[in-house]
Each structure stands twice: as structure tokens, then as C-alpha cells.
Amino acid sequence: MGLNYTAIKLSVKQYIAYFDLTEKHGMKLKILVGTMTSTADYVAQAIQMDCADLIDDIEVLMMDDLSIGVFSADQAENALYLLCTSTYGSGDVPDNARALYASLGAEPQFLGHVRYGVISLGDRTYMQTFCFGGKKFDERLLDLGARRIGDVWCHDASAGTLPETEGAAWCREWLVQALAQLAAESATA
Ligand SMILES: Cc1cc2nc3c(=O)[nH]c(=O)nc-3n(C[C@H](O)[C@H](O)[C@H](O)COP(=O)(O)O)c2cc1C
């Protein structure tokens, strides 16, 4: 079977670009936390500890004082975003996430430069609104042109599994995929 030199050249280019992105420019993961009783915060902290070897810096930001400005072009430079939020009321975002969520609707800006993932915490007992907190953020970010990497990851509190352990394991896989995608984008830019 003949070798596909074009594919090899592209992989080498992507490999170089991966190290260029992670080593030279210092890629950062910004985890934005929406929570009522701290579970989402524990998940973010577990990710901060478990995924430190995959990316230069992991910053955990509570959503309380954030607005759409957290996604501005200068903030998003060399950054990946991870929305990590629970669900309350009847499918609402938690109280500390309300202002940020509202700001995405009230002060819309094009967010085509933003690459993000979503961890959504919920409980399947709430059948009609399962994990709507993260899903609502996802919908609004997509509307503004931001690009999600991977699927929205949902945790079901009624399943009896630990969100910190499962969330950190999911995030390791997601980060590898996200960094490879950014490397591929920069290699073909
Ligand atoms: C009053 C209340 C309302 C809730 N509403 C929903 C809901 O509509 N949909 C859902 O999927 N989960 C719902 N949940 C489950 C929480 O989102 C879930 O337990 C989550 O892990 C809590 O995370 P936190 O501690 O970070 O806030 C609700 C929980 C409570 C206590």
C-alpha cells in the first residue's frame, strides 16, 4: 500500500502547530462556573488539578461578576472556554449565572473567535428540563457565532456517580480534542 504523503505532511504540520500553540503562546483554559450549592465549582477544581499537564494554565472564574466582556477578542486570545454550570428552578441557570446569561442576550456581540465546551449538571428527575442550564448557555453562544468543540457533557445527579471524577475524565478527552482542533485550524489558516 502506498504512503499518503499529503496526510503525513499535514499531521506533521498539525503536530508542530500543537506544540506551537501549547508551548510558545501558552494556551489557557478558562472555566466559567455557574452554581448554587458548589457542585459545579468542585468539578472545576477537579479539572484544574487533573488536567494541569495538558495545558499551560487553567483559570476558574465564578460567573457572578461576569458579562459578555469575558468573551472579548483580547480575553479569548490563546484561550479555550469551558462553561461548567448547574440547572435550577424549572430549567433555569443558577442565580450566580443569571447576569452573564442575560448579558449574552442584552449586549449581543459577534463571538466567532470563541472556542468552548460545556459541562452541564442536572438531574433526570427533572425530565422536561434536564441539564437546561448548560444547554441554554450553549444555545446563546452558538447564536452569537461562538464555536463549540465536542458535545455538551451532561451529568445526572440521580445516577449516583461523582461529577468531579467523571467531569475531569471527560475534560481530559475534550482538551486533547480541542487542542488538536485549534492546532489544525492554525495549520490551515
Ligand atoms: C430546587 C432545584 C431545582 C432543580 N432544577 C433542575 C432542573 O430543572 N433540571 C435539572 O436537570 N436539574 C435540576 N436540579 C438539579 C441540579 O442542577 C443538580 O443537583 C446539580 O448537580 C447541582 O449543582 P450545583 O451544586 O453546582 O448547583 C435542581 C435542583 C434543585 C435543588
PDBQT file of the ligand as one rigid body, heavy atoms in Angstrom, charges set to zero:
ROOT
HETATM    1  C1  LIG A 201     -34.567  23.363  43.540  1.00  0.00    +0.000 C 
HETATM    2  C2  LIG A 201     -33.798  22.586  42.485  1.00  0.00    +0.000 A 
HETATM    3  C3  LIG A 201     -34.173  22.691  41.154  1.00  0.00    +0.000 A 
HETATM    4  C4  LIG A 201     -33.520  21.968  40.167  1.00  0.00    +0.000 A 
HETATM    5  N1  LIG A 201     -33.937  22.047  38.856  1.00  0.00    +0.000 NA
HETATM    6  C5  LIG A 201     -33.352  21.269  37.913  1.00  0.00    +0.000 A 
HETATM    7  C6  LIG A 201     -33.838  21.260  36.572  1.00  0.00    +0.000 A 
HETATM    8  O1  LIG A 201     -34.788  21.951  36.211  1.00  0.00    +0.000 OA
HETATM    9  N2  LIG A 201     -33.220  20.454  35.664  1.00  0.00    +0.000 N 
HETATM   10  C7  LIG A 201     -32.144  19.665  36.000  1.00  0.00    +0.000 A 
HETATM   11  O2  LIG A 201     -31.631  18.958  35.138  1.00  0.00    +0.000 OA
HETATM   12  N3  LIG A 201     -31.658  19.666  37.266  1.00  0.00    +0.000 NA
HETATM   13  C8  LIG A 201     -32.217  20.438  38.231  1.00  0.00    +0.000 A 
HETATM   14  N4  LIG A 201     -31.736  20.430  39.527  1.00  0.00    +0.000 N 
HETATM   15  C9  LIG A 201     -30.560  19.571  39.844  1.00  0.00    +0.000 C 
HETATM   16  C10 LIG A 201     -29.235  20.334  39.978  1.00  0.00    +0.000 C 
HETATM   17  O3  LIG A 201     -28.917  21.034  38.790  1.00  0.00    +0.000 OA
HETATM   18  C11 LIG A 201     -28.106  19.329  40.280  1.00  0.00    +0.000 C 
HETATM   19  O4  LIG A 201     -28.343  18.750  41.540  1.00  0.00    +0.000 OA
HETATM   20  C12 LIG A 201     -26.709  19.920  40.244  1.00  0.00    +0.000 C 
HETATM   21  O5  LIG A 201     -25.751  18.890  40.395  1.00  0.00    +0.000 OA
HETATM   22  C13 LIG A 201     -26.491  20.980  41.328  1.00  0.00    +0.000 C 
HETATM   23  O6  LIG A 201     -25.226  21.590  41.088  1.00  0.00    +0.000 OA
HETATM   24  P1  LIG A 201     -24.701  22.848  41.947  1.00  0.00    +0.000 P 
HETATM   25  O7  LIG A 201     -24.450  22.359  43.336  1.00  0.00    +0.000 OA
HETATM   26  O8  LIG A 201     -23.399  23.239  41.250  1.00  0.00    +0.000 OA
HETATM   27  O9  LIG A 201     -25.707  23.942  41.882  1.00  0.00    +0.000 OA
HETATM   28  C14 LIG A 201     -32.400  21.144  40.519  1.00  0.00    +0.000 A 
HETATM   29  C15 LIG A 201     -32.013  21.061  41.862  1.00  0.00    +0.000 A 
HETATM   30  C16 LIG A 201     -32.700  21.760  42.846  1.00  0.00    +0.000 A 
HETATM   31  C17 LIG A 201     -32.271  21.624  44.290  1.00  0.00    +0.000 C 
ENDROOT
TORSDOF 0
